[in-house]
Amino acid sequence: MIKEYKTIEEVAGPLMLVKRVDGVKYDELGEIELPDGSVRRCRVLEVNGSDVLVQLFESSAGLNLAESRVRFAGHGVELGVSEDMLGRVLNGMGEPIDGGAPIMAEKSLDINGTPINPAARNYPSEFIQTGISTIDGLNTLVRGQKLPIFSGSGLPHADLAAQIARQAKVRGTNERFAVVFAAIGITFEEADFFISDFKKTGAIDRTVLFINLASDAAIERISTPRMALTAAEYLAFECGMHVLVIMTDITNYAEALREVSAARKEVPGRRGYPGYLYTDLATMYERAGRKIGSDGSITMIPILTMPEDDKTHPIPDLTGYITEGQIILSREMYRRGYLPPVDVLPSLSRLKDKGIGDGKTRRDHAGTMNQLFSSYARGKEAKELMVVLGEAALTPMDRLYAKFADEFEKQYINQGFYENRTIEETLDLGWKLLAILPKSEMKRIKPDIVEEYWVGD
């Protein structure tokens, strides 16, 4: 028999103190029944002897402390999972909001999951094609990797997220591929864009969509990415699927964490975020990966907007420590109309060399990638010199590199949000651009590969 308590002591914002409670555990789910019979859900945040501090998922407005009853479920927040989730739109608590029937759950899983044992992890080594040249060609995404996208407010990261969700695939296998998309703290317009875009392109059929709106409670914002990762773990490790998890926007998640921490009167850390922000983010990011003996995998692309475009802000800073690289979007590229506006030089994928080469992409991939990076960096330097000294002060070779940098941005970086390039098209485009330079400048590619693929005079 479930015990009920009428010992609510006080309510402060989303927090509520319940006295004289026994047998209740941290993170346990609870329900508050109001005198009119309506029910609001809550979660245990803190247990101190027989006193329990809970956080409400809904508003605390109109709560009658004396007449309301509290009961606890005996378990944490859970998500009912099954393959029926594919093609569905759910809210931040895992409930369908697409007007369809309830999901027939195979089982219920705790949304906090269990971390992958480091000894049971398999090394990421298989190429995932996103169809975007700046990622596939230069900052390759590998199955089981965590590769965040650092954006700024007003930059089109939502379009980039939708493009990756539409186009991403594991090449050369018949294994099933699914996308779990978690939209955290977004506006109604953004939610409508994602849902309609996925339906229009047919990507919805292989996607589970979790939508948490900015108007929803902060506690739901904290549970949304964990709901998404729980669904991904089920599809990957129990159904054997390759799962790509895209989460936007992690900054909204961290803001919700800060809000809850402030309500609990915890001592703040950097910029007011809780001192455990690093640990909290790690408990999410580290749920990605591959397991030895399991066909499935979870690859993660968290997207976050950097406040004031500041890479040293705690959220991108800590994310960079935990993940394997970052794709950085550039405001300057966006102003010039280049889409997606990826800033190639500071972007990095630490596992790119593990997923490219003969049998994975093409044998010329590593060499062309290094040559393109090097040539673009030199071209950018030449352009900066040109601004200071004028074009006449440049050597003929510097002028060629400056021309290469311009064409690289126009053709390679600027591909739009609806062009899906195969890795072969991306590599061929790289060779076409390198032909602007003399063959003797191909110093980062092996001579035999230059002879095979060179398209210049």
N, C-alpha and C positions, 0 to 999 in steps of 0.2 A: 504494500500500500504506500502510495506517494504522500509524503507529509506536506501539509500546507502551513504557511506561517503568516500571521497577521501582526508582525513585529517590525514593520518598516519604521525606521527612526527618523530619517531625513532624506531629502532629495536635493542634489546640487547639480543643475544642468543635466548631463546625461548619466550622472552617477547616483546611486541609491544605496543607503546603508541599511542592512537588515540585521537585527539583533537576535540572540538566543537561537542560533541555528546549529544543527549537528550533522556530521557525516557529509559535509559538502566539500568538494575539491576545487582547486584552481582551474579555471577555464571551462567549468561546467556550464551547461545551458540551463536557463531558467525561464519561467513564465510568470507574468504578473496578471492576475485576473481582476479587472475593475468591477465595481458594484453593478454596472450595467451588463456584465457578462462578456465584454470585449477583452481580448488578450493581447498583451505586449510582451515581446521577448527580450531576454537579457542574458548576459554572460558574466560569470564570476571573474573579477579582476584581482581580488585580494581576500585572503582568509586570515583573520586574526583572532585566534581562540574560537569563541562562538559568534563573533561578529563577521559578517560577510559584506564586502563592497562589490556591487554589481554594476555593470554598464548596460544601459538600455539601447536596443537597436532602433527603437522608434522614439518619438518625442515624449518628454515627461509631463507635457502640458495636461492639466485636468486630472492629475493623479490624486486620488483621495487616500492619504496615508493610512487613516484609521480603518477604512473599509476594504482596502485592496488586499488580496491574498497572493502570496508568493509560493511557488513550488519549483523544485529542481529536478531535472531529468535524469541525473545519474551518469551522464556522458557529456562530452564536449560537443562543439558544433560539428555536425556531420553532413555529408553530401551523398545522396542516393545516386549511384552511378550505374550506367549500362551503355551499350553501343547505341541505344535509341537517342542518346544526347546529341549525336551528330546531326547537324541540320537544324538545331534548336537554338532559340534565343532565351537566355535565362537572366534573372537579376543577380545582384551581388550575393544573395543568400541561396542561389541555386534553384530558384522557383521559376517555372516557365512564364514568360511575359509576351509570348508570340501568339497567344490565343489558341494554342494547340492543347492536346490532352496532357495530363500529368505524365511524367516520365516513369515507366515501369522499371524500378531499380532492381538490379541483380544483387546489390549489396550496398550497405551504408559504410562510408569510410570517414574517419576523423580527418578534418581538413588540415591539421597541422602535420600530417604525414610522418614518415620516419626517414631520417637522412640515409643516403646510400653509404654503406660501409666503404671506406676508401680502398680497402683490399679487394672489394668486389667490383670496383669500377673498371670499365674497359676504356682504352685510350681512344679519344675521338680521331677518326681517320678517313671518314667518307665525305666526299664533296656534296654540298647541297646547292643546287642552282636556283638563284633568286630571279634571274633574268635581268639583273641590274649590273651594268658593266663595272661600276666603281666598287661594288661588293665582290662579284664573282671574279673579276680580273685582278683586283689589287688587294682586297681585304676579304679573302675567301672565307665563307661560312662552312664549318665542318659539323657533321652530325654529332650531337652531344655537347656542343659548345655553348657558352654564354657570351653573346656579343651585343652589348647595349648600343643604342643610338642616342647620342647627346644632341639635343636640339635647343632652340630658344623660343620664347613666346612669339607667336605670329608666324613661325616657320612651318612649312607644310609637312610636319612629321606624320599627321593623320593620313595623308595621301600616300606617303611612303609605306606606312604600316599596312594599309589596304593593298598596295601593290605587291608587297612581299607575301601577304596572306593569299593573294590570288595566284601568284606565279610560282611560288617555291615548290620544288620537287626534288626527290632523290633520283638521280639518273641511273639508268641501266639496271633497275631492279623492278620486280613485279610486286614488291612489298607495299603494303598499304600506307598511305601518308595522310595525316590529319593535322588540322590547325586548331589550336585552342586560343581564342582571342579574348583577352580581358581588358575591358575599357573601364578605367578607374577614375571616378570623379569628373566625367566629361559632361558637356552640355547636351541638351536635348537634340540640338541641330547636329552635333557630331555623332550622337547615337544613331540618328536617322540616316546620316551619310553612310556609316559603316553597315548598317542593316540593309539598306537599299542597294549599296554597291555589291555586297556579297550575294544578294538575291539575284541582281541583274546579271552578274557574271557567272552564276552557278557555283561559285566558291562555297556558298552556304552548305552545300550537300556534304562537304568533308570537314565542316567547321562547327565547333561548339563556341557560342558567343555568350560571354558574361558581360552584362551592361550595368554599370553602377553610375548613376547620375549625380551631378554636383549637389542636387537638392536632397539626396539620400543621407541618412545618418552617418557620422564619421566611423562608427563601429562597423558598419556594413562595408565601408571603404577598406577597412583593414582586413576584412574576411574575403573580399573579392579575389585578390591574386591567389590566396590559398585555396579557394574553391576551384579556380582554374587549374592550379597545379595538381590538385587531387584528381580532377577529371583527366588531366594529361597522364598522371602516373597509372591510372587504371587502363587507359587506352594503350599506353606504351608497354607496361610491364605485365599486364594480364591479357591484353588482346594482341600483343606483338606488333603494334603499329609504330611508325616513325611519327613523332608528334613535334610540331613546331609551336612553341608558346610565345605569343606576342602580347606584351603588357604595356599599355599606355594609359595613364602617365604615372610613373613611379613617384614623381614629385608630389602629386596629389595624395598618394599613399603616405608619404613621409609627413606631409602637412597634417593629415588625420592623426598620425601617430603622435605628433607634437601636441595636437589639441587634447588628446586623451591624457598624455603625460602631464600637461599643464593642469587639467581638471583634477588629477590625482595629487597635485602639489609636489611632483617629483623635482629634484634638483636638475635644472637644465644643463645641457652640454653646449657644444658649439652652436651659435646662432639660435639658441632656444630649443634645439632638437634634443630628444632624450639621449643620455650617454650610451644607451644600448642600441642606437640606430644601426651601427655596423653589424652587431650580432643579429639584429632583427632582419636586416637585408640579406645577410648570409644564409639565414635559415630558409629564405625563399630561393635565392639564386642557386644554392647548392643542391636543390632538388632536381636540377637538370643533370643530364649525363647518360651514360650507357652502362649497363650491368653485364658482367661476364655471365654467359649462359642464357641471356635474354636477347631475343631478336629486336625488341623495341628500343626506342631511345627518346629522350626529351632534349630538344635544342631550344634555347631560349633567346629571345630578342626583347629585352626590356627597353622601353623608350622613356626618356625623361627630359623635361625642359629645364635648362640651367637658368636659375634666377639671374637676371642681368647678364646673361651669356657668360657666366663666371665658371670656368672649369675647376676652380679651387673651392667652390661651394661644397658643403659637406655631402650633399646627395651624390653629385657626379664623382666627387673625390673618393668617397667610400666605395661606390659602385665600381670604379676603376680598379680598386685593390682586389675586389672579389672576382671580377669577371676576366675573360681572356681577350682584352682589347676594347676598342670602341670605334664607332662610326660617328664622325662629328659633322653636323650640318653647319653651313656657312651663311651668315646673313648677307655678306658681300656677293656671293654666288646667286643668292635668291634675288637680290636687287637687280642683278644683271640679267635675270630671267632664265638662269640655268636650272633645270629641274631633272632629277632631284638634286638639291644644292649641297652635294657632299664635298666637304673640305678634305681633299685627298691626302695631303702631306701629314697632318697630325693624326689622321685616322690610322687604325692599326688592328690587325687580327693576329693574335699571338700564335694561333694554330694553323695559319694559312699554308705553311709549308707541309703540313701533315695531310692535307686533302687534295693536293695538286700533283701533276706529273703524269707520266705514262700509265695508262690503265685507269686513271681517275679523271683527269681532264685531258691534257695533251702534253707531250714531252717538252714543248717550248714554253710552257706556262711560267715556270719559275724565272727563266731568263728574261722573258718579255716583261714580266711584272717588275723586276729589278731595274730594267732599262727604262721603262716608262716612268717609274718613280724618280730615278736619277735625272732623266732628261727634263721632266716637268719641273723639278726643283731648280735645275740650272736655268731653264727658260724663265721661271718666275724671278730669279735673281737678275737676269738680263733685262727683264721688263722694268724692274725697280731702278736699275742703273740708267735705263733709257729716260725715265722720268726725271732723274737728277741731272744727268749729263747731256741728254739729247741723243737722238738716234745716230748722229754722225760720229759720236765717240765710241760706238760699239764696233767690235771686230765683225767681219762677215759671218764667222761661226756663231757669235753671240746673237746676231740678227736671225740666223736660222733657228736657234734655240728659242728665241722670243716668239717666232712664227709658230714653232711646234707647240709652245705653251698655249697660244691662242686657239689653235686648231684642236688641241687635246680637250680644252674646255668646251668648245663648240660642238664637237662630235662625240667624244668619249663620255664626258661627264653629263652633258645635256642630252638626255634621251627621252625625257617626258615620263609621265606616270603610266602610260598605257602601251609602251613598247617592251616586248618580252624578248630579250636577246639570248640565244643559246651561248654556251661558253665558247663554241667555235667561232660564232659571229663576233664575240667580244675580242678574242685573240686575233682574229683576222683584221679587225679594225685597229688593234694595237700596232700590227705590222704595217698597215697602210699609213698610219700616222708617223711611225718611226722612219718611213721612207722619205720624209721631209728632210731628214738628216743624212749625212754621208754614211756609207756602209762602214767606213773606218771608225765611226763613233760608237759602233755596237760593241762596247768593251765589256758589257756585263752579260753577254750571251755567248755561249760556246760557239766557236767558228763553224762546226759542222751543222749546228741548228740554224745559224744565220744563212748558210748556203742553201739549206733546205727550204726555209720559209721566206727569205728576202723577196720583197715585191718591188723594190726600187730599181733604178737603172744600174 
